[in-house]
Amino acid sequence: MCVLMLFNNADQLSYKEIEQATEIPASDLKRCLQSLACVKGKNVLRKEPMSKDIAEDDAFFFNDKFTSKFVKVKIGTVVTQRETEPENQETRQRVEEDRKPQIEAAVVRIMKARRVLDHNNIVTEVTKQLQSRFLPNPVVIKKRIESLIEREFLERDKADRKLYRYLA
């Protein structure tokens, strides 16, 4: 909307002028301008030279021929690019970090109800409880159990190392 408001005071604006006036980051501004000028049938702005890509030396004009039979005009945003591999990796890491407390909470709930349980049954129960949200990795579940043991929520049985006891 702030891009369109600039055209109240000017008939033509360059990409640089829009960028300076709005201070919107370049990637977001390019996506916004693509949505306003490059989508057929919904081009509220005209762009010269006409192309799909937004360049630094492009000029934009208000499209006075634009009409719509609707009171509200919905302009969808153009999706320009997908996440790069490092961003994708970082996102996966953040998701794994966010899942850790959920896994721990499931383990504590199960152990609070059962008091004593062997490792395989805990993994099965946690997987069953969390499968509606995500499929937890058994290795991650084991690490979360180890973390709970360190923080003294659980303890290993002295006789059978595969048995865990809940500490109240």
Phi, psi and omega in degrees: 000321181295331176293315180295325180297332179298332182280000172290332184252352183214149178272329183224137176223143175274165177303316181299318180295319179295317180298316181291320183289323184265333184059030176279138178305145188306313183296318179291320180295318179298318179296318179297314181293325175298318180296323184277331189245339190249353181272120184297133179088343180232030183273091178291331176247153171253151185232139175232130354287148183286117177200169180285330183271149178258124179249165183294335183258016179286150176244142182238141179232150173287132182274096182286352177270356180291130175222155177213140179279353180265150176288318177258133178250120179267125178242110181284151178276144180276131176271115187270310184215157179270172179296143174282169183299316177297321178295320178298316179298317180296320178296315178299320180296317180296322178296316178299319179296321180290335182278338183305310180297327178294319179295315180298318180297321178295317179299314181296318178301314182295314183291328178296322180283321187265336182070309179228133181204148179274164187303311183299321179292323177297313181300316180297313181295317180297316179299317180296319182291323186263356185297337178288335179265311179196165179262104183288145179279130180303327179295319179292320178300317179299318179297321180292324176296316178301319179296320178292327176293316179299323181271008174063039169269328179231163171217154176279147176290140183290328181276312183245112185293344180271354179266139177242143177243142176275132177258121183284000000 
